[in-house]
Structures are given as C-alpha cells and as structure tokens.
Amino acid sequence: MRGLKVVPSGRPGRGRLYVNRPDGRAVAWYDRRTNRISVLADDQREPVLAALRPYLSGEWTIGPPPVPTAADLRRLALRPDQDLAPNRPGERLLGELAYGSPGSRTRHRMRQELQARERMGAELDLLEESDAHWRVLHDIPLPGLGLLDHLLIGPPGILVVRTVPGRRQRARVGDLLLTVGRAEPTPDPRWIRRAAALAARVLTAPVTPVLALADASRVEVAPTVRDVLVLQPPTAAALLAAAPVTLKPPDTEALFALARSHSAWSGR
C-alpha cells in the first residue's frame, strides 16, 4: 500500500503513532508505551511495518487492536477540545508569551515560571515514559483557583503539583506561606491544599498536595508542614518512584481517563 503516512498524537515524542492512508484514514497505530502495533487488517501488515520501521525499538508485537477497556471507551468519547492530555507544561504561559504583550518585568517573571514548569514537567514526563504505571497531565483549569501546573497519577496515588521558581535562592516553606529569597511571601501552601481538596472531590479519591521548588539553592520546610510534600528537581522523580504503592494499574488508568476530561473539572 503506497502513500502511507506516520502521524504522531499527543505531546511530541509521546503517545501513539498513527499510520494513515492519503485520505487521512488510519490503518494502524503504534503504542510506544506497550510497544504494540495494532493493524486493522492482516493484508496491511507489511506496508504498515515498512512505514513504522524507523520508529520501532526493542521487542514489539503486532496484531489486531485489543478489545477496548472501560478507560479506553471514556477516552475515545472525548472531543479534542475536551482532552487535557496533549497539554504541554506551561501551555497557557507559552501562548501568552507568544501572542500577548506583557511588560518587560511581567515577561521576565512569566519566563521564570515557564522554565520552572517545563523543568518539573519534563521530569514527570520522563517518569511516565520510563514506567507504564504512571500518568501525568499539565495545565489543568481549576474553577476559582486558576491553573494547576501538574497532576500525577501512579502507584503512590494522586498528586497535584504547584511549581515555584527558586531563582537560585533560599526557599522557606511554612504552613501558610512560601518565601523565596527576599521576595514577598506567597500563599502557595494554602493554594495547593485547596487544589488537592478540589481534585479529591472531582476524582473521588485521596489527593496529596505537592510544592516543587525549581532551582532553589536551599529549601527549608517548617516541621509543622506534614500534609504538603515538598520536592526539588532533579530528585523529585526518584523520590516519587520509591514511594509506597497504593494504586493498582487499572485504578490508575480509570482515574487518568476521568482526569483528562476538561468537563470533569469544569463541572459540565
């Protein structure tokens, strides 16, 4: 079959690769998480393999599409504008910097925030890519709270992550306020607790609030802060991977299928 085209889905370098006819209809797809090629008809195997060969790695399998699970059916029912999974870290900031006209000081602050979110987001994405039992979302709109930087679902449970630029200064985390260097304290600990409470209501499961301090020279956490997990790249993923297991893979997939829907968070 001539003219087959390989098209990626989701964020760059992640998700599936679709093999499409010239008219845009998919004849197969390659799931890089499971290393499996799903072909819609046996007589298309050889052309599909020829198109996908530059992208294949390791031990892969090929066959008809597997029977969809309940989580798959929920995902397939989503419209593209309702699916949060393709969001990149700092998606909205990227748009505001590219098409907005903020002042120079605001633009500098936005770039610092974007760099912090991208650094933490890249570490979480690598965790997901290296272990099929993790799922991550970025830039989730929370009614009344703004945007949640990252949501992570995996063996240790559900975690909501707010990323703060450390600016190579000392950061102090208290029960109510976070202070970076000599800047004015910010209510990030309170904000992430509220975000965790909202996420727990949406997903009907316990949620852990997390503060991630990117590029801080030193992080001091008050001994009374016991309910908020404080992390620093580049050791965050290793700490999370070593945490005790509380969720099984089917639970992770079901929660992820719900969390990726924009309407789940907006209440529509």
N, C-alpha and C positions, 0 to 999 in steps of 0.2 A: 504494500500500500504506500503510494507516494504522497509527499506533501504533509506528512505528519509533523506536528509542531509541539515541542515541550513547553508548557506554561506553568510557572510556579504559582502557588496560592499562599495566602497569609503573609507574615512578615518575611523579608528577604532572608534566604538561607534556611527557612524553617517550613514546616507544614508539608503538604503534598506537592508532587509534580504531576500535572495532568498532561496526557498525550492526546492532542486534539486533531481532528480532520481539518482540512482547509476551510470548511464551513463553520468551524468552531465547536462541533460536537465532540465530546470526549469519547475515546475508545478504550482508554485505560488510565490508571493513575498509580504512582509510586509513593508509598507511605514510608518516609525516611525514618520514622520512629520504630516501625516494626520491620523495616527492610523487606516489605512485601509489595509485589506488583499485582494489581487487580486488573484483569483483562476481561472485557465484556463478551468476547467471542474467541474460541480457540484458534480459528484461522487467522487471527490478527497477532498471534504471539510473536512471530519472527519480526515483522515490521516494528512492533512496539519495542521489542528488545533492542533492535538496531537504533531506534531513536533515543532510548533511555541509557544505552551502554555508557556514554561519557559520564553519567551521573551516578551509576551504581557503585557500591562499595561493600566489602565484606561478603558474608553469606546471605544471599537474598532468595526469596521464594516467589513463585508465580502461580496464579490460578484465578478462578472466578472470584468476584467480590464476595467477602464474607457476609453472612446474614447480619443486618444492622442491629445494634443493641438499642435499648431504650434511649441511652445518651446520644447515640448517633441520630436517631429519629428527631430528638429535640433540636440538635444542631442543624439538621437538614431543613427543619421548618423555619429557621431564621432567615429574614431578609438581609441582604448585605449591609444595609444601613443600621440594622439592629445588632450586628455581630461585633463585639468588642475585641475578639481575638486578634485581628490584624493590627491593632493599635501598637505603635512603637512607644518606647519610653519617652515621655515628654512630648507626645504627639501635638497637643494644643500649643505648647510653647514654640515648637517648630513652626507651626502655622503663623503664630503671632509675630515671630521674628522675621519670617519670610515676607509676610504680606501686611503687617501692621507698621505703625510709625511711632514707636515709643521713644521717649527722650533718651539721651546718652546714658544717664545714670540708671534709668529703668532697664535699658537694653543690657547694660553690664550685669545688673542683678539677675535678669532673666537668663542670660548666658551661663552664669554661675549655677543657677537652679537646673538648667537643662543639662549641663555637664554632670552634675551630681546624679540626676535621674538616669541619664544614659549609662553612667558607670555602674550604678547599682542594678539597673535593668539588664545590662549585659551580663552581669554575674548571675542573676536569677535565670536569664535565658540559657546560659551555659549549664546551669544545674538541671533545667528541664531537658536540654538536649542530651545530657550525659546519663540521665536516668528517666526511663519511661513512666515512672510513678509520680512525677512532678508536673504541675501545670501552673502557668503564670499568665496574668493579664496586666496590662498597663493602662493608665489614664482612664479610670472608671469614674463616671459622674455620680456624685452622691447628692441627692436633693438636700438643699440647705447647708451643705458643707463644702461644695466645690468639687475638686478632682482628687481622687485617691491615686497616688503615684503607682503603686503596685499591689496586686493581690496574688498571693501564693497559696496553692493547694497541693499538699503532698502527704507523705507518711506521718509527719508530726502534727498534721491538722491544717487549719486555715489561718493564714497570717495576712494582716493588712499592714502595708509598709509606707511610711512617710519618710522621704529622703530630704536631708538638710545639708546644704553645703558647709563643710567645716572650715574652708578657706585657710587651711594650714595653721589654725589657731586652736587654743584650748576650748573644749566644749564642756559645759556643765549641765547635766540633766537632773532636774528636780521633779517633785510630784506634780507641779503645776506649770512650771516654766522651763524653757531651754535657753541657755545663753552661750553664744559663740563669740569668743574674744571679748571686745569691749562694746559690742553691739547691744542694742536694747533687747531685753528678754522677750521671747515669743512663746505663745501658749501651745506649742506643738504637742506636749504630753497630753494636755486636755483634748486637743483636736483628735489625736489618733485614738484615744479612748472612745470618743463619740463615734468615730468612723467604725471602730470594731463593734460597738453596740449596734449600729445600723446594719452592718454586714451580717451580724449574728441573726438579726430579725429577718433579713432577706433570705439568707441561706438556711435558716432554722438549725444552726449548729454553732458550737463554741468557736470564737474567733480571738486570736492573740494580736494585740496591738504591738507594732514594731516601729522604732525610730532607727533610721540608718544615717550615721554621720559620715559623709564622704569627705575624705582628705583632711580630717581634723588631726592636729598634731598630738592631742591627748584628749581622752574622753573620761570625765568623772561623773559617776552616777551616784546619786544620793542613796544611802542604804534603805531608805523608806520606799524607794521605787521598786516594787516587786511584781507589779502586774504588766509593766511595759518592758518588752525585750529591746535591748539596745545593741545594735550591730555596727560594724565598720567594714567596708570593703577594704582589702580583698579577702578577708577571712570569713565573711558572712555565710557564703555558701557551704563552706566546710563545717561550720557550727550547726547550720540547719540540717545538713545531711547526717550529722551524728546524733540528732535529737531522737528521743524515744518515738516509736511508731504508735500512732493512734488511729490512722485511717487505712483501710484496705483499698487496693486499686479500683475496684468497682465503685466504691464510695467517692473516690477522687474524681472519676470520670463523670459521675452523676452530678456532683457539686459544680464541676467545671462547666458542664453543659448548661446549668442554670445561671452561673455567674457571668458567662459570656454574653448573655442576652441583655441588651440595653433596657428593654422594658421591665426586666426583673428589678432593676434599680430605680426606675422612674415610677414604678407602681402602676403602669398602664398595661 
